[in-house]
Amino acid sequence: MFMCPVCGYDRMLRPPAVGYICPCCGVEFEVDDYELSHEELRRLWIARGRHWFSHATPPPPGWNALLQLERAGYGNLYELTGGPIQTESVQSGQMVCSSATSNARAQLSFVSSAGSRVVGVAAGI
């Protein structure tokens, strides 16, 4: 598997090369990135709402654009949502968070009620 240098989708079947289109962000490599950098294309995808592009390839179960970008090293949730992440509720080892400055919402699992380390994603944004 290969990773998209624009959105961080790490299940591409081929490397990002001539004519291949990322099913996640829709970038056609060596066409769309001819005049725009991967960073510029990433900013455009984020600004347009981070929607899944492909109708032929469905997103993976529980797919979450913001956490995908963060795992790929393309920003953290604070930077990607434009503000602090606030905890809405904590129940049975699950924490629901949201951003005060965007519609971003995620359900995250964590180590314990005493810890703050996020270890997985239970639902998408």
N, C-alpha and C positions, 0 to 999 in steps of 0.2 A: 504494500500500500504506500501511497505517496501523500504528502501534505501540500495543500494550497498555500502559496506564499502571500495570498491576499487575505483570506478569511480564516485560515488555520484548519480547515476541514482536512482530517488526516486519514480519510478512507478513499482517496482518489485511486482509481484502478490503473491510471497511467501517470507518468511524470508530467509536470506542467510544461508542456512543449507545444510546438506549432499545431494550432487547430483544436487542441483539447479544451473543452469547456468544463469548468468546475461546476458540479451539480449543485453546490451550495450557494455560491455567490454569483455564478453565471459569467465569470471572466473567461474570455476566450484568449488563451495564451498566445503571445507573439502577434496578437491583433489589438486587443484592448490595451495591453501593456506596452504597445509600441511608442505611444506618446505620453502615457501616464505611468507613474511609478506604481509599484505594488502598494505602497503606503497611501498614495492618492486614491487608488481604486478602493482600498479598504475604507478610507474615510467616506467615499461616495456610497459604498454599500451600507455602512453604518448609518449615514445620514438618511438613506432611503428606507430605513426600518429593519435592516438585517433579515430580510425574508429569504426563505428557501427558494432557490431559483427553479430547479428541475421539476417538471411534471412527470417525467419518466422514471426518475430515481427518487424514491421517497427519502425523507430525512431519517436518520437512525432513531430508534425508540428513545424518547426522552431528550431529543436533540435540543440544545440550548446555545444560541448564537453567542451570547455574552461570555458564557463559561468556556466555549470553544476558543474564542479570541484570547481569553485570559490564559488558558492552558497552553496556547501556542506562543505565548510571550508577547502578544500584541496589545497589551494594556491590562489594567486591573479593573475590577468592577466599579471602583470609584471613578476612575478616568473615563471608562466606557459609558457610564450612565450620567456623568456630569455632576455627580454629587454624592453625598454620603449614603451608605446603605443602612437602612433602619430595620431592626428586628420587629416583626409584627406579632409573632407568637412562637412558643416553644412547646412541643408536645411529643412525648415518646421518642426522643432522640432526633426529632425533625425540627428545623428552624425555618420559618417563612420570613423572607426579607423583601424589602422593596426600596426603591430609590425615591427620595423626596422630589427629585427634579425630572423624572421621566416616568414612563409607564412600565419600566423594568420591574419584574417580579420574579423571584426564584424561590424554590423550596430546596433547601440544602440540608444534608445530614452532617452531624458533627460528632466529635469524639465523646463528649459528655457535657452535662449542663455546666460543669466547672471550666471546661476547655472552650476555646474559640476556633480551633483548627478545623476548617472545612475539609471533609474527606470524600464527598461524593455529591452527585446531583440526583435528586429524586423526581424532579419535574422541571419542565422548561420555562423559559421566560417568554 
